[in-house]
């Protein structure tokens, strides 16, 4: 009988230790979750957004290819990139008075700067959500340039140039031909992103065919 009692005490001790270890693991998991949810503080400066100087902010650029890395360690984001990251709860944006900007207020400000912001954002978001890197293409005379899945700027050239268009817009043959010429001259494929009233996007890829 005494041996059985001793064995029972040992089992109870092991059980207590196991429970304690599980509690510590659970606590560590919760702490990691809290750290993961921490948003990167950013500042709206006119037509751009600047992140804080932190390792987390720089990872947005080096790993996720958002914005451009500045010499002071901060990352400069376009309004499109900032709104996308805000919607994903990766960053929080403040104004010059250090007041937190809501997503609705940010969208209003962005639309004042760029009336076609929402149409362009729908295409930007859709392509990003599909796992492609999308960047501006002003030097090509287009809205965006898109890299094939898994590739980044500096590793390869962009595969497409993209023009976002709302379904209610009229695109003349002259405008269509001009977009084709830009794509042909830059040796990229032309992608037209048609945005409907539900903010869904349909893509049309245009290629040159020699008769």
N, C-alpha and C positions, 0 to 999 in steps of 0.2 A: 503493500500500500504506500509506503513512503516514497518508493521509486516512482510510482505513477504520479504522485503529487509533484515531485521534482520535475518530471517530464512535462507536466502541464504548465508549470511556471516558465520553463524554457520556451515552450510554444507560445505562451502569452507574450513573452519578451520579444520573440521574433516578430509576432504579429504587430506589436506596438512599433517596432523598428520599421517594418514594412509600411505601416500606415503613415509614419512620420516622413519616410522617403517619398511616398506618394503625394503627401501634402506639400513637400518642398518642390516636387516636380510641377504640381499644379500651380503653385505660387510663381515659379519661374516662367511657366507658360503664360500666365496672366500678365506678368511684367513685360515679357517680350511682346505680347499683344498690344500693351499700352504704348510701348516704344514704337511699334510698327505703325500705330495710328497717329503718331505725332505728325502734324502738318508743318510744312516748310513755310516760314514767314516770308512774305514777299511784299514789294511796294510798287504801286501803280505810279508811273512817271510818264505823264502825257500819253504817248502812243506805244508804250512798252511797259514791261513788268520786270523788276529786278528782284532776284531772290536774295536771301540772307547769304552770308559767307559761311557755308558749312559743308561738311563731307556729304551729307544727304542731298544737299542742293546740287553739288557738283556731279553726283551720280546720275541726276536727271540728264545731264549733258553727256557724260562719258559712257554711260551704260544704255540709257534710253534714247539718246540723241535728240534731246529737246534743247532749243535755244542755242546760244553761243556763250562760251566761257570767257569772262572778262579778266583783265590782268589783276584785278583786286580780289579774285576768287569767287565773285558772284556770277550768277548765270542770268543772261538777258533773254527774256522770253517774248515772243510776239503775242499779240492779244489773243490770237487763235490758240496758241499753245497754252497760254495761261488759263484761258477759259476751260480748255479740255482738262488740264491738270486740276483745276478747281472742281470740276464736275466729278473727277475721280477721287476727290478728297485727299489729294497729294499736297496741295498748297493752300494757304489762306492769304488773301490779298488785303492790304491796308492802303488808305489814301495818305496824303502828305500830312494830315492831322493825326495820323496813327489811329484812324477809325476803321474798323473792320468793314469791308465791302461785301455785300451779299451778292449771290450769283445773279439775281435779277437786276441789281444796280449796275453790276459790271457789264451785263449784256446791254443795258441801256446806253452806257458810256461808249461801249465798243460800236454800237450801231450809229451813234452820233459821229464817231470818227470815220466809220466805214459803213455806209448804207446797205451794202451787199454782204454784211458780215455773217448773217445767219445762213445764207445759202452756201457761202464758202466754208463755214464751220461744219455744216452737215456733211459735206464731202470730206473735209479734213478728219472729222471724228470717225466717219465710216471706214476710211482707209486705214487710220491708225488702229481701230478696233480689229481690223482684219490682219494686223500684224506686219504692215508695211511701214517703212520710214517715209514720211512726206515732209518736204521742205518747200520754202518759197522758191519761185523761179522767175523773179523779176528781170534778171539779166537775160533770160531767154524770151522775155515778152509774154510770159504765161503766168498763171496763178501759182501753180505748184509743179514740183518735180517729184516723182515717186521712184523709189528703188525697189528692185525685186526682193521678195521675201528673204530675210536672212542677211541682206547686204546693207552696208552703211556708206555714207559719204566718206570719201577718202579710200575706200576699199574697191569701189566700182563706180561707174557712171550710172546716172539715173536711167531707168528703162522707159518711163512715160513722162510726158508733160500733160498736166490736167487743167481743164477749164470747167469750173462749176457754172451751171446755168439753171435758172428756175424754169419749170415746165411751161409757165405762162409767157416767158420771154420769146421774142422773135429773133431768130438768128438768120441773118441774110446770107446768101450764097457768097457774097464778097467777104463777110466776116469768117465764114466757114473755111473759105479758101485761104484766107490769111493765117488762120490757125494751123491749117495743114502745111503751109509753107514754113512756119516756125518749127513745127515738128520735124519736117523733112530736113531743114537746114541744120538742126541740132542733132540729127541722127537718132531721134527718139520716136516712140510711138505716141500717137495722139489719143487721149482719153477725154471724152466729154461726160461729165457727171450731171445728170438731170435730176434736180431735186423737186419732189412734188409737194403738195400742200400738207402732207402728213410727215414731211421731213425725211421721207425715204429716198434713197438714191439709186438710180439706174444708170449703168455705164455703157457707153458705146465706144468701142475701140475702132479707130479709123486707120486703115493702112493703104499705102500706095500700091496700085496694081498696074503693071506695064502691059499694054495691049499686045 
